[in-house]
Amino acid sequence: MVAEIISVGTELLLGNIVNTNAQYIAKEMARLGIDLYYQSVVGDNEERLSNVLKTALERSDLIITTGGLGPTKDDLTKEVAASYFGKQLIFDEKTYQHVKKRLESYGISQMTESQKKQAMVPEGALVITNPEGLAPGIIMAQGNKAVIMLPGPPKEMKALFAECSRLYIKRLSDHVFVSINIKIKGPDELPLGVIGEAPIADQLGDILDNENPTVATYAKEDGVLIRVTASGKTREEALVLMKPVVTKIAEILADKIAWVKEDA
């Protein structure tokens, strides 16, 4: 199972907002044991979004999109996904009633045509009511390919991702990822020539070639971070796989280590 994130929104390309959604989803996918290989950002343009989605579905099995589900003309995600799968947008009464009730709670009694658009969903899709807003989450699956569409506002995205995970994503993986972080002391404690990323990598040697668990180094302002990540059917199995590697790293780096802890 290979997954990919497509973040939709011209505001992301312009740097007007930070893409915290992709970071959140990436961490959650790792926790769920889903291999995430690609991330893309595309503006609110039908042709470019269509091309990005087509490319994603050619190389990945599960696509998670965020954004482009609102009521305006440049919100095009569900239209593009429906077109790819050869489906029409149809009126969903449950979503309509949810949008209507939500708007009434805001003091809006008359729904505009644009707002009614949010009740249009791809034929045959699984539609998930948004507990934090208007646009529903949408899951479309055909063969071994699936697209999960989530709204852009982070609070809404997180709520719907949790529900999509419960209903769909958790069934796609038979393993989990677990990471152990090993923090090397910073430059205020040891000289850079000893604790820089390159010297640390040299000391680790062939350990960095490991496959399960994998071992990677990251340069941080306060010192190098080493992340050991294992895949197993359970957390316990992954920890067993990591133990000898973490122990070996601790032996090699010894007093250069500030702390060791499992990724939250």
For each residue, the residues with C-beta under 8 A, 3 or more apart:
1: 34 35 61 62 172 173
2: 35 37 59 60 61 62
3: 29 34 35 36 37 60 61 62 63 64
4: 36 37 38 39 40 56 59 60 62 63 64
5: 22 25 26 36 38 39 40 63 64 65 66
6: 39 40 41 42 49 52 53 56 63 64 65 66
7: 12 19 21 22 39 40 41 42 65 66 67
8: 12 41 42 43 44 49 65 66 67 68 76 77 152
9: 12 13 17 41 43 44 67 68 152
10: 13 14 43 44 45 74
11: 14 16 17
12: 7 8 9 15 16 17 19 41 43 67
13: 9 10 41 42 43
14: 10 11
15: 12
16: 11 12
17: 9 11 12
18:
19: 7 12 22 23 41
20: 23 24 154
21: 7 24 25 66 67 150 152 154 157
22: 5 7 19 25 26 39 41 66
23: 19 20 26 27
24: 20 21 27 28 154 157 158 161
25: 5 21 22 28 29 64 66 157 161
26: 5 22 23 29 30 36 39
27: 23 24 30 31
28: 24 25 31 32 161 165
29: 3 25 26 32 34 36 64 169
30: 26 27 33 34 36 177 179
31: 27 28 176 177
32: 28 29 165 169 170 173 176
33: 30 173 174 175 176 177 231
34: 1 3 29 30 62 169 172 173
35: 1 2 3
36: 3 4 5 26 29 30 39
37: 2 3 4 59 60
38: 4 5 56 59 60
39: 4 5 6 7 22 26 36
40: 4 5 6 7 52 56
41: 6 7 8 9 12 13 19 22
42: 6 7 8 13 45 48 49 52
43: 8 9 10 12 13 48 49
44: 8 9 10 49 68 74 75 76
45: 10 42 48 49 76
46: 49 50 76 79 80
47: 50 51
48: 42 43 45 51 52
49: 6 8 42 43 44 45 46 52 53 68 76 77 80
50: 46 47 53 54 80 83 84
51: 47 48 54 55
52: 6 40 42 48 49 55 56
53: 6 49 50 56 57 63 65 80 81 84 147
54: 50 51 57 58 84
55: 51 52 58 59
56: 4 6 38 40 52 53 59 60 63
57: 53 54 60 63 84 145 147
58: 54 55
59: 2 4 37 38 55 56
60: 2 3 4 37 38 56 57 63
61: 1 2 3 144 145 146
62: 1 2 3 4 34 145 146 147 148 169 172
63: 3 4 5 6 53 56 57 60 145 146 147 148
64: 3 4 5 6 25 29 147 148 150 161
65: 5 6 7 8 53 68 77 81 147 148 149 150
66: 5 6 7 8 21 22 25 150 151 152 157
67: 7 8 9 12 21 77 151 152
68: 8 9 44 49 65 74 75 76 77 78 149 152
69: 75 77 78 118 135 136 138 149 150 151 152
70: 75 118 135 151 152
71: 75 112 114 115 117 118 134
72: 75 114
73:
74: 10 44 68
75: 44 68 69 70 71 72 117
76: 8 44 45 46 49 68 79 80
77: 8 49 65 67 68 69 80 81 149
78: 68 69 81 82 89 120 121 122 138 149
79: 46 76 82 83 89
80: 46 49 50 53 76 77 83 84
81: 53 65 77 78 84 85 122 138 140 147 149
82: 78 79 85 87 88 89 122 123 125 140
83: 50 79 80 86 87
84: 50 53 54 57 80 81 147
85: 81 82 122 140 142 147
86: 83
87: 82 83 122 123 124 125 140
88: 82 122 123
89: 78 79 82 120 121 122 123
90: 120 121 122 123
91: 96 119 120
92: 95 96 119 120 121 127 136
93: 96 97 119
94: 97 98 127 129
95: 92 98 99 118 119 121 127 129 136
96: 91 92 93 99 100 116 119
97: 93 94 100 101
98: 94 95 101 102 129 130 134 136
99: 95 96 102 103 111 115 116 118 119 134
100: 96 97 103 104 111
101: 97 98 104 105
102: 98 99 105 106 133 134
103: 99 100 106 108 109 111 115 134
104: 100 101 107 108 109
105: 101 102
106: 102 103
107: 104
108: 103 104 111
109: 103 104
110:
111: 99 100 103 108 115 116
112: 71 115 116
113: 116 117
114: 71 72 117
115: 71 99 103 111 112 118 134
116: 96 99 111 112 113 119 120
117: 71 75 113 114 120
118: 69 70 71 95 99 115 134 135 136
119: 91 92 93 95 96 99 116
120: 78 89 90 91 92 116 117
121: 78 89 90 92 95 125 127 136 138
122: 78 81 82 85 87 88 89 90 125 138 140
123: 82 87 88 89 90
124: 87 140
125: 82 87 121 122 138 139 140
126: 138 139 140 141 167 168
127: 92 94 95 121 136 137 138
128: 136 137 138 139 160 163 164 167
129: 94 95 98 136
130: 98 133 134 135 136 137 151 156 159 160
131: 159
132: 153 155 156 159 160
133: 102 130 151 153 155 156
134: 71 98 99 102 103 115 118 130
135: 69 70 118 130 151 156
136: 69 92 95 98 118 121 127 128 129 130 160
137: 127 128 130 148 149 150 151 160 161 163 164
138: 69 78 81 121 122 125 126 127 128 147 148 149
139: 125 126 128 146 147 148 149 164 167 168
140: 81 82 85 87 122 124 125 126 146 147 149
141: 126 145 146 147
142: 85 145 146
143:
144: 61
145: 57 61 62 63 141 142
146: 61 62 63 139 140 141 142 168
147: 53 57 62 63 64 65 81 84 85 138 139 140 141
148: 62 63 64 65 137 138 139 164 168 169
149: 65 68 69 77 78 81 137 138 139 140
150: 21 64 65 66 69 137 156 157 160 161 164
151: 66 67 69 70 130 133 135 137 156 157 160
152: 8 9 21 66 67 68 69 70 156 157
153: 132 133 156 157
154: 20 21 24 157 158
155: 132 133 158 159
156: 130 132 133 135 150 151 152 153 159 160
157: 21 24 25 66 150 151 152 153 154 160 161
158: 24 154 155 161 162
159: 130 131 132 155 156 162 163
160: 128 130 132 136 137 150 151 156 157 163 164
161: 24 25 28 64 137 150 157 158 164 165
162: 158 159 165 166
163: 128 137 159 160 166 167
164: 128 137 139 148 150 160 161 167 168 169
165: 28 32 161 162 168 169 170
166: 162 163 170
167: 126 128 139 163 164
168: 126 139 146 148 164 165 171 172
169: 29 32 34 62 148 164 165 172 173
170: 32 165 166 173
171: 168
172: 1 34 62 168 169
173: 1 32 33 34 169 170 176
174: 33 233
175: 33 231 232 233
176: 31 32 33 173 231 232 233 234 235 238
177: 30 31 33 229 230 231 238
178: 229 230 232 235 238 239 242 262 263
179: 30 227 228 229 230 262 263
180: 227 228 229 242 246 260 261 262 263
181: 225 226 227 228 260 261 262 263
182: 225 226 227 228 246 249 250 253 257 259 260
183: 223 224 225 226 257 258 259 260
184: 190 195 200 223 224 225 226 253 256 257 258
185: 189 190 195 223 256 257 258
186: 189 190 195 222 223 258
187: 190 191 192 195 222 223
188:
189: 185 186 223 258
190: 184 185 186 187 194 195 256
191: 187 194 195
192: 187 195 196
193: 196 199
194: 190 191 199 256
195: 184 185 186 187 190 191 192 199 200 223 224 256
196: 192 193 199 200 219 224
197: 200 201 217 218 219 224
198: 201 202
199: 193 194 195 196 202 203
200: 184 195 196 197 203 204 217 224 226 253 256
201: 197 198 204 208 217
202: 198 199 205
203: 199 200 252 253
204: 200 201 207 208 215 217 226 249 252
205: 202 208
206: 209
207: 204 210 215 245 248 249 252
208: 201 204 205 215 216 217
209: 206
210: 207 213 214 215 245
211: 214
212: 230 231 241
213: 210 228 229 230 231 238 241 242 245
214: 210 211 228 229 230
215: 204 207 208 210 226 227 228 245 249
216: 208 226 227 229
217: 197 200 201 204 208 224 225 226 227
218: 197 224 225 226 227
219: 196 197 224
220: 223 224 225
221:
222: 186 187
223: 183 184 185 186 187 189 195 220 258
224: 183 184 195 196 197 200 217 218 219 220
225: 181 182 183 184 217 218 220
226: 181 182 183 184 200 204 215 216 217 218 249
227: 179 180 181 182 215 216 217 218 263
228: 179 180 181 182 213 214 215 242 245 246 249
229: 177 178 179 180 213 214 216 242
230: 177 178 179 212 213 214 238 239 241 242
231: 33 175 176 177 212 213 238 241
232: 175 176 178 235 236 237 238 239 240 241
233: 174 175 176 237
234: 176 237 238
235: 176 178 232 238 239
236: 232 239 240
237: 232 233 234 240 241
238: 176 177 178 213 230 231 232 234 235 241 242
239: 178 230 232 235 236 242 243
240: 232 236 237 243
241: 212 213 230 231 232 237 238 245
242: 178 180 213 228 229 230 238 239 245 246
243: 239 240 246 247
244: 247 248
245: 207 210 213 215 228 241 242 248 249
246: 180 182 228 242 243 249 250 260
247: 243 244 250 251
248: 207 244 245 251 252
249: 182 204 207 215 226 228 245 246 252 253
250: 182 246 247 253 254 257 260
251: 247 248 254
252: 203 204 207 248 249
253: 182 184 200 203 249 250 256 257
254: 250 251 257
255:
256: 184 185 190 194 195 200 253
257: 182 183 184 185 250 253 254 260
258: 183 184 185 186 189 223
259: 182 183
260: 180 181 182 183 246 250 257
261: 180 181
262: 178 179 180 181
263: 178 179 180 181 227
264:
